């Protein structure tokens, strides 16, 4: 059975390089930082992924054809960015969709609030002990 290969496309026509090499280098650095934060957002449920990828794409579009093409041709990141460019909407499949996921997120938020409340209460009691 032959495997279908991902067809790489050239998105160079989207790129308008900044005239300054220093600014381009700073944009590549910033874009790479946004990609790292976006990658972390895949694993951390409270950190959004797509907005950081859009910022990375914007930085790369002003700095580097190679990085921009690599990002948009990425199987992991490319579809979300292309969805935004075509429809100005973030695809719903990346969001919390089903009821079980919503309940899980709500439970995590509730647990975090409960732990925070306990910690604040303990800190207040400690402060009161120090002032007696």
Residue, then its C-alpha position, 0 to 999 in steps of 0.5 A: x500500500x503506497x503512503x501518501x506524502x504531504x505535498x509541500x507548497x510554496x507560500x513565498x508570495x505571502x512573504x514581504x521581507x523587512x529591509x533591515x537585516x537586524x530587524x529580520x533577525x529579531x523577527x526570526x528570533x521572536x517567531x521562533x519563541x512564539x513557536x516554542x510557546x505554541x508548542x508548549x500550548x499543545x501540552x498545557x491546557x491553559x495555554x492557547x496554541x493558535x494565537x502564538x502560531x499566528x504571531x510566529x507566522x506574522x514574524x516569519x512573513x516579514x523575515x524569512x521565506x524558508x521559516x514561513x514555508x516550513x511553518x505553513x507546511x508543518x503537519x502539526x501547525x500549518x492547518x491552523x494557520x491556513x484555516x485562519x488565513x482563509x476563513x479568519x477563524x480558529x478551527x473548532x477541533x482544537x478547542x474543548x468540544x465534548x462534554x467530558x473535556x469541558x467537565x475535566x477542564x471545569x474540575x481542574x479549575x475547581x481543584x486549582x481554586x480550592x488549593x489556592x484558597x487553602x494556600x491563602x488561608x494558611x498564609x493568613x493564619x501564618x501571618x496572624x501567628x507572626x503578629x501575635 
